[in-house]
């Protein structure tokens, strides 16, 4: 299955529509078991996701192998130095220990600009060394914008990239970036399929912050109703149409949420004539959660 499991909710109270807080460890164990039974084997986590890595280490059933992708620390500096590369290495080794893993599938630079500022190559060299040591299979980066893809693909030989893609955020599709990445042989994971739950909420429930796109959202919801399909299936159906995407990372709070997602995947065939391009939002302040000002 192309679905992958986002785990930020295992360690942080995350998401604009999340009303349940951090997922309890017992529930995480149920989620992981259910994921395995349904051929969902890719996990996305990060050292900065609170206790997520520890919870994963406590919860993976014995004898089950998952493709875990974790991330580097957030440096966010104007210049990277060798001390930062050492911190990356030490943080990664600590992540392995917390997750009780001898190696992981992927390691991504969490903040793409860390690779683009002067000295960013130090971080990449440290990641290459971890790959050569057999501690990680694929290295890459998590990006927020097409500009970052253009610059990074010129400077580094990426194995894996994580990009935001959803019904409202179609920048990676309309600009041909997904096809470009696939032509380079890069594995693509998408995130923000539900835009932190925004795509699953009714327009009336939205914060006033989203007033600029509220009329468009109302039109979108009317179109969903006309097709007789749920917002969940519509959001997933859009991503499934993007054949370049290898895995679609989705976050869940409990096993029931994951069951809903799996069931929704089976109902996406009715979306062939849905005009998704009409709902692309061009204002980055509306589609980049890092820019949201909800309070």
N, C-alpha and C positions, 0 to 999 in steps of 0.2 A: 504493500500500500504506500502511496506517495505521501501520506500524512506523517509528520514528525511531531514530537511532543516538546512543547516549550515548558520550561520548569520554573520560570521566575516566580510563579504563585506558590511554589514550594518553600520559598524563603522570604518573600516580600508581599506586602499588601499592595497589589498591583492591578491597574486597569480601571478605566473610567466607569465601566459598568460592573466592576467587582464589588459586591456587597457582602461577601463571605469572608474576606480577609485571607490570611495565610492558610494553606491547606494542611490539615493535621497529618502527622506521619502515618497513622493507620490508614487514612484515605489514600495517601501517596502509594502505599504498598498495594492497595487494591487497584489503583490506576495503572501501575506498572505491570501487574499481573494481567490485567485486562488488555493492555497495550500489546504485550507479548502474544497473547492468545489471538489477537487480531492482526498479527504481522506488522505491528508498528514498532520499529526497532531503532529509530533515530531520535536522540534526545538533544535538546539545546539547553545549555546552562551557562553560568559564568561565575567567576570568583566573587563578583560584586552583587550577586543575587542573594544576599543575606546568607541563610543557612542552607540554601538549595543544594549545594554540593554535598554537604554532610548528610542531608536527608536522603539524597540519591544513594550514597554509600551505605546507609542503613537499610534501604528499602529494596534494592535489586535482589530478587530471589536467586538463590544459589543455582548455578548451572545455566543461567540465562545470560546471553551476550547481547549488549546493546551498543549501537554506534553513537558514542557520546561526543558531542562537540562542545567545547568550553571556550572561554575567551581570556584574553590578557587583561591585566589591570588597566584602568583608565588613567593615562598619563596627563593628557591635555596640557602640554608644555609648548613653549615656543621653540625649544631645542631639546632633542633627545641626546643623552650621553650614554657611555658604557655602563654607568651605574644603573640606568633604567633598564638596560638589557639584562643585567644581573638580576634586577628585581623581577623582570618577566620570567626568567628561568626559575627563580626561587618560588614565585607564586604558582607557576605551573606544576612544579614538583609537589607543592603543598596541596594543590587541587587533586592530583593523582592520589595522594594519601587520604584526603578527605572522602574521595569517592571510592576508595578501596580498589583502584584500578592500577594495573601495571603499565597500561598504555591506553590512549583514547584515539578515536577516529579522526577528530579534527580540532584544530586550535586556530581561533580567529583573533585578529587585532580588533579590540572592542570599539575603539574610536579611530575611524579611518585616517583622520588628520594626523594621528601620531606617526603614521608612516610617511606622511607628506612633508612634515616640517624638517628642517635641517637635522641630520643625525638619525632620521627615521630608519635608515638602513641597518643601524645597530640592532633594532628590534627584529628585523627580518632575518638577519644573520643568526640571532639567538634561536629563532623559530626553526630555521634550516638545520641548526645543530641538533635540536630536539628531534626533528624528523629523521636525520641521519642516524641518531642513536636508537631509533625504533620506538620512541616514546609517543609519537603521533604519526598518523598515516598521511593526513592532508593538512596543509596550512593555508591561511587566507585572511580574509578581512570581512567585517560587517560594515556596510555602507549605508548612507542616508540619502545620497543625491547622485544623479548622473555625472556631475562634474568629478566626483571622487572616482567613479569607475574609469573615466577617461584618463585621469592622471595615474591611477594605480596600475592599470593594465599596461601602461607604457614603461613603468619603472620596475615592476615585480612580476615574477612568474607564479601566478596564483593557482592553487589547486582547487580552492573552495571559496565561495563568496555567498554572503547573506544579504538579501536586498528586500526593501519594503515593496510589496505589491498588493493592491486590493482594488475594489471597484472604483473608489474615489481617487486612489493614487496609481495612475497608469503611466507615470513618467518612464519607467523602465521598458514599457512595451512600445509606447508611441515613438520613443526615440531610437528604437532598434537595439537597445542595450542588452536585452536578454539574448537575442540572436548573436550579437557580437561576442558575448561571453561564451556562449555555447560553441561558436566557431573556434574560440581559443582553447576549447577542451576543458573549460572550468565547470566544476559541479556547482549547481545553483540551488540554494535554499531560500525560499521566500518567508518573510515574516509579516506581521500586521495584516493577516488575512481579514480580520474583523475590525481593524483599526482600533484596538483596545476595547472592542465591544461596541463602538459607535455604530457600526453597520447592523447591529442586532437590536438597537434601541429604536423606539418610535420617535418621530420628530418632536412630538409634544414633550418627551422626557429629556430633551437635550438642554444643556446649559445655554444661557443667553450668549455665551461666547460664540456659539455656532449659528447665530442668527443670519450671517451672510450666506450660508448654504442651506438654511432651513427650507426655503421654497423648493430647491432642487431635491432635497431629501424627501419632501412630501410627494413630489412627482415620482421619485424612485420607488417609494413604498406603494404608491398606487399601481405602478407597473408590476411590482412583485405580486400584488393581490390579483391583478388581471391574469397573471400566469398561474395562479393557484399554487404557488410554491413558497416555502418559508424563507425569511431573510437569511437563515443559516445556510440552506441549500443554495441560495442565490450567490452568497459570498464565496462559498467553496466552488460552485460551478464556474465562476469567473476565473478562479485560479487554475482549476483543472483544465481549462481551455488553453492555458499557456504551456505548450508542450516542452518548452525549454527548461521549465522548473522541475528539478529532480525531486525535491521534498518540500512540502508545505508545512511550516512550523506553526502549530496552534497551541495556545495555552488553555488549560482546563483547571477547574477548581475541585472537581470530584469525578468519580467514575461515571456518573449519570451524564455529565457534560460530554465525556469522551464517547459514550454510547450514542448520544444525540448527533455528534459529529460524524461518526461512522455511518449511522442511518441516513444522515443528510447526503453523504457522498453517493449513496445508492439512488438518490432522487434528482440528480443533476442533469439527466438526459433530456429533460423537457425545456432546457434553456437555449436550444439552438438558435432561436429567432429573437433572443433578448438583445436589445440594443445597448450593450454596456458602454460603448464609447460616448453616449450622451451624458454619462454621469461622471466623467473625468473632471476632477477639481484641480484647478491650476494654482490656487493660492496655497503656498507651502505652509502658511500659518494654520491652515485648516487640516492638512494631511500629515504633518510632522508632529507627533505627540510631544517631542522635546520643546516645541515652540508654543504649546498650548498654555494659556493663562486662564484657568478655570475658577480661580478664587478672586 
